Amino acid sequence: MSNSTEIATLAGGCFWCLEAVFEQLQGVLKVESGYAGGLVEKPTYHQVCTGTTGHAEVVQVTFDPALVSYQEVLDVFLGIHDPTTLNRQGADVGTQYRSAIYYHSPEQKAIAEKRIEELNSAKIWDKPIVTQVVPYSVFYRAEDYHQGYFRGNPGQPYCAAVVSPKVAKFRKQFATKLKS
């Protein structure tokens, strides 16, 4: 493991799904669920759910770039949710469920924009990617009960119906990138 770490802040629908996947990705050191991209300081889950704070549900992923590159993190992110739907993921609808990459550096911005352009050119999806690539400003950690939610509640109906299939898709698609 290297001495440096990098952070990716990603919004792709419900943060429980993203967190459950990224916790299993090789090179990821920490994943926290939270909120970003809005105007309200220290928002609560209930405030964000109203869609009036401007925040999206996000995960903040701390990773070792010697073990997993930022582009690989983005490939997992873009592969486990539908980046072509505006302000929704499945039954979760509203701006709080938008697809967004909050870049932390000019390099992250360039990598994200290039990767989206490549995937759009390859016509991986029937529609163009609508994922926003926007500057990172602040991350608000979600309430403690959201952290590790899928790990602690795999039988909860939403987890069983929505999170579990995304984790299974990730494990199949990115089998060589799983933590041992």
Backbone hydrogen bonds in HBPLUS format (Angstrom, degrees):
<---DONOR---> <-ACCEPTOR-->    atom                        ^
c    i                          cat <-CA-CA->   ^        H-A-AA   ^      H-
h    n   atom  resd res      DA  || num        DHA   H-A  angle D-A-AA Bond
n    s   type  num  typ     dist DA aas  dist angle  dist       angle   num
A0006-GLU N   A0063-PHE O   2.85 MM  57  5.46 154.4  1.92 155.4 163.6     1
A0063-PHE N   A0006-GLU O   2.87 MM  57  5.46 165.3  1.90 157.6 162.7     2
A0008-ALA N   A0061-VAL O   2.86 MM  53  5.08 154.3  1.92 142.6 151.3     3
A0061-VAL N   A0008-ALA O   2.74 MM  53  5.08 169.2  1.75 162.6 163.0     4
A0102-TYR N   A0009-THR O   2.95 MM  93  5.30 169.4  1.96 164.8 164.9     5
A0010-LEU N   A0059-VAL O   2.98 MM  49  5.48 160.3  2.02 157.3 161.1     6
A0059-VAL N   A0010-LEU O   2.87 MM  49  5.48 149.1  1.97 149.3 158.6     7
A0011-ALA N   A0100-ALA O   2.83 MM  89  4.87 169.0  1.84 152.3 152.0     8
A0100-ALA N   A0011-ALA O   2.81 MM  89  4.87 155.0  1.87 132.7 137.7     9
A0017-CYS N   A0014-CYS O   3.27 MM   3  5.83 134.3  2.49 110.4 119.1    10
A0019-GLU N   A0015-PHE O   2.92 MM   4  5.94 169.0  1.93 153.4 157.1    11
A0020-ALA N   A0016-TRP O   3.08 MM   4  6.11 162.2  2.11 142.3 147.1    12
A0021-VAL N   A0017-CYS O   3.21 MM   4  6.47 150.4  2.30 147.7 154.8    13
A0022-PHE N   A0018-LEU O   2.92 MM   4  6.13 175.7  1.92 165.7 164.5    14
A0023-GLU N   A0019-GLU O   2.98 MM   4  5.98 149.9  2.08 151.4 157.7    15
A0024-GLN N   A0021-VAL O   2.90 MM   3  5.57 153.1  1.97 118.8 127.0    16
A0025-LEU N   A0022-PHE O   3.19 MM   3  5.06 161.0  2.23 102.3 108.2    17
A0179-LYS N   A0024-GLN O   2.90 MM 155  5.61 151.9  1.98 150.2 152.4    18
A0028-VAL N   A0025-LEU O   3.09 MM   3  5.77 159.7  2.13 140.7 142.5    19
A0026-GLN N   A0177-LYS O   2.73 MM 151  5.42 172.2  1.74 166.5 164.6    20
A0064-ASP N   A0027-GLY O   2.83 MM  37  5.27 159.3  1.87 151.1 157.7    21
A0029-LEU N   A0062-THR O   2.73 MM  33  5.55 157.2  1.78 148.4 156.1    22
A0030-LYS N   A0062-THR O   3.25 MM  32  5.09 154.9  2.31 138.9 138.7    23
A0062-THR N   A0030-LYS O   2.85 MM  32  5.09 169.2  1.87 152.4 156.0    24
A0032-GLU N   A0060-GLN O   3.04 MM  28  5.24 153.2  2.12 136.4 144.9    25
A0060-GLN N   A0032-GLU O   2.81 MM  28  5.24 158.7  1.85 152.1 159.4    26
A0142-ALA N   A0033-SER O   2.86 MM 109  5.63 175.1  1.87 131.9 131.9    27
A0034-GLY N   A0058-VAL O   2.88 MM  24  5.30 153.4  1.95 153.0 150.5    28
A0058-VAL N   A0034-GLY O   2.85 MM  24  5.30 171.1  1.86 137.6 139.0    29
A0035-TYR N   A0140-TYR O   2.80 MM 105  5.14 149.9  1.89 143.0 153.3    30
A0140-TYR N   A0035-TYR O   2.93 MM 105  5.14 167.5  1.94 154.7 158.2    31
A0036-ALA N   A0056-ALA O   3.20 MM  20  5.59 149.1  2.30 143.7 152.9    32
A0056-ALA N   A0036-ALA O   2.81 MM  20  5.59 156.9  1.87 155.9 161.0    33
A0039-LEU N   A0053-THR O   2.94 MM  14  5.97 163.5  1.96 173.0 171.9    34
A0048-VAL N   A0044-THR O   2.96 MM   4  6.27 165.5  1.98 156.9 160.4    35
A0049-CYS N   A0045-TYR O   2.87 MM   4  6.06 157.1  1.93 153.6 160.1    36
A0050-THR N   A0047-GLN O   3.15 MM   3  5.49 145.6  2.27 104.8 114.3    37
A0051-GLY N   A0048-VAL O   2.98 MM   3  5.56 156.1  2.03 116.8 124.0    38
A0057-GLU N   A0096-GLN O   2.90 MM  39  5.72 165.8  1.92 150.9 146.1    39
A0067-LEU N   A0064-ASP O   2.88 MM   3  5.53 156.9  1.93 120.9 128.0    40
A0068-VAL N   A0064-ASP O   3.04 MM   4  6.26 154.3  2.10 153.3 161.2    41
A0073-VAL N   A0069-SER O   2.98 MM   4  6.36 154.0  2.05 148.7 156.1    42
A0074-LEU N   A0070-TYR O   2.91 MM   4  6.24 158.0  1.96 150.7 156.6    43
A0075-ASP N   A0071-GLN O   2.79 MM   4  6.07 150.0  1.88 147.0 156.0    44
A0076-VAL N   A0072-GLU O   3.02 MM   4  6.28 156.7  2.07 149.4 154.1    45
A0077-PHE N   A0073-VAL O   2.97 MM   4  6.22 169.0  1.98 151.0 154.3    46
A0078-LEU N   A0074-LEU O   2.75 MM   4  5.92 172.6  1.76 159.3 160.4    47
A0079-GLY N   A0075-ASP O   2.95 MM   4  5.86 129.8  2.21 132.2 145.1    48
A0079-GLY N   A0076-VAL O   3.07 MM   3  5.00 129.7  2.33  95.4 109.7    49
A0080-ILE N   A0076-VAL O   3.06 MM   4  6.18 128.0  2.35 152.0 163.1    50
A0130-VAL N   A0083-PRO O   2.71 MM  47  5.95 163.3  1.73 156.0 159.3    51
A0094-GLY N   A0087-ASN O   2.84 MM   7  5.06 172.0  1.85 149.7 147.0    52
A0089-GLN N   A0092-ASP O   2.87 MM   3  5.23 154.3  1.94 149.1 157.7    53
A0092-ASP N   A0089-GLN O   2.98 MM   3  5.23 150.5  2.07 138.8 134.2    54
A0097-TYR N   A0094-GLY O   2.93 MM   3  5.61 165.3  1.95 121.7 126.5    55
A0098-ARG N   A0095-THR O   3.17 MM   3  5.17 159.8  2.21 113.7 111.7    56
A0132-GLN N   A0099-SER O   2.93 MM  33  6.33 160.3  1.97 143.5 139.8    57
A0101-ILE N   A0132-GLN O   2.69 MM  31  6.04 156.9  1.74 160.7 168.1    58
A0134-VAL N   A0101-ILE O   2.93 MM  33  6.26 155.4  1.99 156.8 164.9    59
A0103-TYR N   A0134-VAL O   2.91 MM  31  6.20 139.5  2.07 146.9 156.4    60
A0136-TYR N   A0103-TYR O   2.92 MM  33  5.33 153.1  1.99 155.1 146.3    61
A0109-LYS N   A0105-SER O   3.07 MM   4  6.40 160.9  2.11 152.1 157.4    62
A0110-ALA N   A0106-PRO O   2.95 MM   4  6.19 164.4  1.98 149.2 152.8    63
A0111-ILE N   A0107-GLU O   2.94 MM   4  6.16 163.4  1.97 153.9 158.3    64
A0112-ALA N   A0108-GLN O   2.92 MM   4  6.06 165.5  1.95 152.6 156.6    65
A0113-GLU N   A0109-LYS O   2.92 MM   4  6.12 172.3  1.92 158.8 160.8    66
A0114-LYS N   A0110-ALA O   2.96 MM   4  6.00 160.8  2.00 146.2 152.1    67
A0115-ARG N   A0111-ILE O   2.91 MM   4  6.03 160.4  1.95 148.5 154.1    68
A0116-ILE N   A0112-ALA O   3.00 MM   4  6.18 164.2  2.02 153.8 157.7    69
A0117-GLU N   A0113-GLU O   3.00 MM   4  6.15 159.5  2.05 144.7 150.8    70
A0118-GLU N   A0114-LYS O   2.87 MM   4  6.14 158.6  1.92 150.9 156.8    71
A0119-LEU N   A0115-ARG O   2.92 MM   4  6.15 162.8  1.95 151.9 156.1    72
A0120-ASN N   A0116-ILE O   2.87 MM   4  6.03 158.9  1.92 151.3 157.4    73
A0121-SER N   A0117-GLU O   2.91 MM   4  6.07 159.6  1.95 148.3 154.1    74
A0122-ALA N   A0118-GLU O   2.94 MM   4  6.14 144.1  2.07 142.2 152.2    75
A0123-LYS N   A0120-ASN O   3.06 MM   3  5.10 152.5  2.14 101.2 109.8    76
A0146-HIS N   A0143-GLU O   2.95 MM   3  5.76 162.8  1.98 126.6 132.1    77
A0147-GLN N   A0144-ASP O   3.03 MM   3  5.43 145.7  2.15 112.0 121.5    78
A0149-TYR N   A0146-HIS O   3.31 MM   3  5.08 143.4  2.46 126.6 117.6    79
A0152-GLY N   A0148-GLY O   3.11 MM   4  6.34 155.7  2.17 156.7 163.5    80
A0153-ASN N   A0149-TYR O   2.86 MM   4  5.89 125.7  2.16 144.7 160.3    81
A0153-ASN N   A0150-PHE O   3.22 MM   3  4.98 136.9  2.41  92.3 104.3    82
A0156-GLN N   A0153-ASN O   3.08 MM   3  5.42 159.1  2.13 113.3 119.9    83
A0159-CYS N   A0156-GLN O   2.95 MM   3  5.26 111.4  2.43 109.6 126.4    84
A0160-ALA N   A0156-GLN O   2.87 MM   4  6.07 161.1  1.91 161.7 168.0    85
A0161-ALA N   A0157-PRO O   2.92 MM   4  6.00 160.1  1.96 151.0 156.2    86
A0162-VAL N   A0158-TYR O   2.77 MM   4  5.58 158.8  1.81 150.6 156.1    87
A0164-SER N   A0159-CYS O   2.79 MM   5  5.90 167.1  1.80 173.7 170.3    88
A0166-LYS N   A0163-VAL O   3.01 MM   3  5.27 119.3  2.39 104.5 120.0    89
A0167-VAL N   A0163-VAL O   2.96 MM   4  6.27 157.5  2.01 159.1 166.4    90
A0168-ALA N   A0164-SER O   2.93 MM   4  6.17 159.7  1.97 153.0 158.8    91
A0169-LYS N   A0165-PRO O   2.90 MM   4  6.08 155.4  1.96 143.6 150.2    92
A0170-PHE N   A0166-LYS O   2.94 MM   4  6.15 162.1  1.98 148.0 152.7    93
A0171-ARG N   A0167-VAL O   2.89 MM   4  6.11 165.9  1.91 153.1 156.8    94
A0172-LYS N   A0168-ALA O   3.02 MM   4  6.20 147.0  2.13 144.5 152.8    95
A0173-GLN N   A0169-LYS O   2.85 MM   4  5.99 174.2  1.85 158.6 160.5    96
A0174-PHE N   A0170-PHE O   2.78 MM   4  5.61 161.3  1.81 156.6 160.8    97
A0177-LYS N   A0174-PHE O   2.83 MM   3  5.37 159.7  1.87 120.8 127.8    98
